[in-house]
Amino acid sequence: MNDMLDPLKNPLTYAIPFFVIAILIELAALKWLDHDDNLAGYVFKDARTSILMGFGSIVTMTVFKVLTFGIYAAIFAYASLWQIPGTWWGLAVSVLVVDLAYYWNHRFVHRTRVGWAAHQAHHSSEYMTFATALRQKWNPWFEFFFFLPLPFLGISPAAIYIAFSINLIYQFFVHTETIGRLWRPIELVFNTPSHHRVHHGSDPEYLDKNYAGILIVWDRLFGTFQPERQRPTYGLTYQVDTYNLLRLEYGAFRELWNDVRSADGWRLKLSYVFRPPGWAPERDCSSRYADQSSQP
């Protein structure tokens, strides 16, 4: 447990200086280099909110590690089919499997209202910058269920957390408009800024697409890939008029609770929780984008 909580053993600790450098380079590029006039750049209040949400996510992720470590460790020690060694190739396997688990978790939190309530804060910015990458959710709890099979497959808790940190570090660098399309083979296999801009778009054709963490091949395999056709409209499908951190992180839970509390019968209550965002009994689920929705 001490190793899990030691910041010097967390890859994210060593990535922080590179995050700062990347933000400064992006700021300089937007200010002094020729670029598309449509690029939105930075707004101080928005960037400040994203950075503060990033600091908050460090706390919640630490709590997540503390609460899940014992369960993962017990499964790994007593119920794993085999144990993947802590070698370079073992870490590579862990990164690959965690990336697949991340894809399905990410898809779940976009396609169920309770998951979206936890995740929507990350999509609440109308800007696509490296600072936006730091606008992390404070509710990582659903990852527990999607990572739960991994210790059964012989991936240790340490390898899960390290691989997930590597995944988050990679994703920081796809949150930008200053990088266009990359070499075609890279675009074919990996998540790139172009693919992830689609994921943050609120345009109807971009909704619920490109859930990838590192490898875009998961989206290609499971039918959720969408190429970038035009510049996306970033943010939620409804206006966000606050920079209040608690409202951004937990306001959607309050709205969900109000709907569940007022619903008649358990079937309707569970429908509000597990059907897609924007679902209501008086309308077809396909019209969910008229209200609130995930934006891929």
N, C-alpha and C positions, 0 to 999 in steps of 0.2 A: 504493500500500500504506500509506503514511504517513497518508493521509486516512482509510483504512478503520480504522486503529488509533487515530486521534485521538478521545479521549472527548468532546471539544467538538463533534464532528461526528456524534455518535451520539444520536439522539432519546431513547434510554433514559436518558442522563445527565441530561437536563432533566426527565425524568419522575420521577426518584427523590424530589425534595421532595414531589411530589404523592402518591406512594405513601405516604410517611411521614404526611402530613396525613390521607390517607384511612384509614389504620390507626388513627390517633388518634381520628378522628371515629367510626369503627366501634366502637372501645373505649368511647367516651363514650356512644354510642347504646345499646350492650348493657348498660351499667351504669345509666344514669339514665332512659332513655326506656322507655315501656311497649312491650313486645314479647312475642311468643309465648314461653311458658316452655320450649318445646322447643328453642329456639335454643341451640346448644352454647357459642358464644362462644370465648374464648381459654384455652388452657392453656399455661403458660410454656414448659415443655420442648418442646412441640410447635411453638409459634411460633418459639422459638429455633432449632430444627432446620430449619424452613422457611427462615428468614432466612439461616442459614449455607449451606444448599444453594443459595440464590439468589446468594450471593457466589461460591461455587464455579462456578456456571454461567457467570458473567462470564468466568472464566479459560478454561473449555472452549470457550465461544463465540468468544473471541479466537483460540484455536488453530484452531478451525474456519475462521474467516475467513482466517487465514494460509495454511492448507493448500489452501483452495479458490479463493483469489483468482486465482492464475495460470491455472488451468484455465478458470474463467469468463471471465477477461479475454481469453484467447487465442481462445476461441469467439466472444466478442462482437466482437473486432477482425477476425477472419478468416473466420468461418463463419456469421455472423448473416444472416438473410434481409433484414433492414432494421434500423435503429437508432432506437429510440424516444427522442426528445429529452428533455433534462432540464428540461422545462417543468412547470407545475402539472398539466396534463392527462396528461403522460407519467408523472408520479409516481402519479396516480390510476389509470392503467392498470396500472402496476407493482404497486400495492397490491392491485388486483383479481385479477391473475394469480397473485401470490404467495399470496393467500388461497386460491385454488383449489388450488394446489400444496400448501399447508399442509393442506388438508382431506384430500387423498389420502395424504400422508405420515402424518398423524395416524391415519387409518384403517388404514394398513399397520402402524403400531407397536402398535395394539391387536389386530390380527388375526393376527399372526405372533409366535411365541414369542421369536425373537431381537429383534424390534422391541419387544415388551413388556418384555423384560429391560432394555432401554435406557430405557423410558418409565415403568415401574411406580412408580418413586420419587415421581413427581409425584402419584400417587394414593394414596400410603401414609398420608396423614393422615386421621383420622376426623373432622376439623373442616373447615368451609367458611367461611373468612374471607379477608380481603385478605392476611393473612400466608401462607395456604396457596398463594396465587398465586405466591409467591416460591420455593416448593418445586420448583425446576426440576431437570430431569435434567442430568447431566454428560456425556451421550452424544448429541450432536446429529448424529451422523455420517450417519444415513439421510437427513437433509435434503439432503445433497449430491446424491443421485440424483434426488430429486423437484424440486430447483431446477435441475438440469442442463439441461433443455430451455429454460429461460428466456433465457439469453444467445443461443441460436439464434433466439429470437423477438425479439431486439433489446433485451432488458432488460439494462442494464449491471450489473456486480457491485455498484457503489455503490447502484444503485436496488434491487437484490435485498436487500441488507443493511438499507437504510433502511426499505423496505417491511416486511421481517420484524420490525424493531424496532417499527414502528407497530402491527403485528399483536399483538406481545407486550404492548405498552402497553395496547391495547384490552382484551386478555384479562384483565389484572390486575383490572379493574373489574367483571368478571362473577363473581368468586369471593367471593360474600357471600350470607348469608341475610337480611340486613337490608333488602333491596330485593325487593319482591314482583313481580308481573307488571306490565309497562309497557303503554303505549298499544298497542292491538291491531296497528296498522300496523307499529310498531317490532318487536313480537314476531314478526310475519310475515316480516320481512326480515332482521333482525339477530340475532346471538347475544346473549342477555340473561342476567342472573343466573338466571332461572327455567330457561332451556334448559341452562345450564351446570351447574346443580345436578343435573339429570338425568345429565349426563355423568359426574359424580363419584359417582353412586350405585352401590352394589353390589347393589341389588335386581335380581332376574332380569329384570324388565320394562325396567330402565334400562340393562342391560349393552349395550355396543357401540352407543350412540346419541349423537347430537348432537356430531359431531366438529368442528363449525364453529370457525373462528377469529373472524372478524368477521361474516360473512354466514351466517345459518342457512339461506338458500335452497339451499346445496349439499346439506345433509341432506334437505331437502324434495325436491330433484330426484333424488337418488340413493338414496332409500329408507331413510335411517338416522335420520329424525326421530322423536322421542318427546316428547310434551308432559309437563309435570310434573303428575302426578295426586295424589301425596301426598309428604310430606317424605321425601327419600331417606335411606338409610343409607349414610353416607360411608365411604370407605376401601376396602381390598382385600377380596376374598371370603374371606380367611383372616386370622387374627390377626397383626398386626405388633407384636412385643414388644421393639422396640429403637429407640433414638435414635442409634445409631451410624451416622455418615454413610456410611462405606465399605460397611457391610452393606446399608444402604438403597439405595445407588446400584449396587452391584456384586454383591450376594448372589444375585440372580436369574441373573446370568451364571455364577456358580459352579455353581448347580444345573443350569443348561442344559448346561454343560461336562461335568458328571458323567453326565448322561443320554446325551449324545452319545458320550462315551468308552466307556460300557458297552454301547452299541448294536452289534448285529451287522449289518454291511453298510452301504454308503453310502446306500441307499434309506431305511433306518430312521434313520440319522444325520441325513439331510436333512429327514426328516419331523419329527424333534424340533426342528429349527431353524426350519422355515418353516410348519409347521402351527400352528393356534391355541394359545394358552396352555392348559395343562392336558391337551393331547392325550397319549394313551399308546396303544401298539399293542393293548393288551388291552381297550380300551373304545372305544365310539363317540365321535367328536369332539363330538357334541351334548351329552355329559355333562361337558364340560370345566369347568363351573362348580363341580363338586364339589370341585375342588382349588384351583387358582389361575387367575384369569382377569383379563382387562382389565375395568376398570369404566369405562364411558363417562363 
